[in-house]
């Protein structure tokens, strides 16, 4: 560890992507404006009891009507890129191509034009969790017809927006969609059949991703020449007791489970052996009906290789150790010396990011990696001097810089988030933004926190030049 903690001085390679991110439901607002259909998050937040303090994304940061303010904020940070997501029901109100909402397409076209005019390149996510409610009504991700729906949606975006976009992300964090949305019920759509559902949902998401990639590859790559991939989230895990082999094994399965579910089929082919074994073991131990669907050999081939880079969202590390609670085979804990944040699940553990990057390099054939999210929150009283965020970005980004030592092919870094926004089930109570938004001011002004100039200076220096 001591070696890990040491600062490395140096610069990132030329043309490194410096970005900041948001997602449609978390910032756009305008939930019934411009011909938008309803999403599962509109329904979920309007159902009492789901979101802290009854918050909703009805208005959020009102980014739908405040595009200029967002662009001004991005210019202030001096990012080279901006990651945002498209709201599917804003483009296809009932999820299908029966009706294409031109106002929705125009909104994103205008956003892209404004970004490009400001010399900021877009990274566009197709799906950051706001599924059209009409598709949920026929089973959502559980119904395999959604694969075709997603492919058609992707086709429309590539056709209409593709000439202005070089970087695409099909899905944001399928793991969270499956587990929080279909097991825990803390995210939309909520479900009460947790056993098999996350595996079916994920199976369809993986296939939908692959189909979108193929559409791009077959129809658009030659003329648009961009990159399409998926973004997975992964914590890093350390053994709780480094003298115990079983703690190492538990740590390895935590990381492999995150990555093996989605990245293994896409980067290596099929679910990882550990993934298959672990679902089977859990099922047997729990006396449950869990089972992992199988890909046919043709499907394995069609999915394998559907990436142009590796998209990674990473926030923190955990300590792992085995337990035997039937279904639950390992457990995660925090070290009590790790610094906390405004979110109970997020400790400041910069060393894990470097280790995770090395793991990805070895596990998935040294792909180009874009860190598509990394950031920290606060809650409670407002303090624009966000020293914890400066600390977080300095330490984490410095760990990324060690890609030079490890020869990992990292090509970009994205700070989550540009703005304080709707943090899903906890509403506006946890704030991840570089910019603070005073929600009691109807103008919702974007006020820079101290971390803005800090992140901006890292970007201007392209790293940490030797003092
Ligand atoms: C990302 O998810 C999302 O992509 C982004 O939209 C989000 O705003 C950001 O992180 C910050 O959370 O309270 O125990 O139920 C990261 C995965 C999903 C991890 C929500 C924490 C809540 C855990 N996060 N989850 S819990």
Boltz pocket constraint, residues with backbone or C-beta under 6 A from the ligand:
constraints:
  - pocket:
      binder: B
      contacts: [[A, 23], [A, 26], [A, 172], [A, 173], [A, 176], [A, 186], [A, 233], [A, 313], [A, 345], [A, 373], [A, 416], [A, 422], [A, 423], [A, 424], [A, 432]]
      max_distance: 6.0
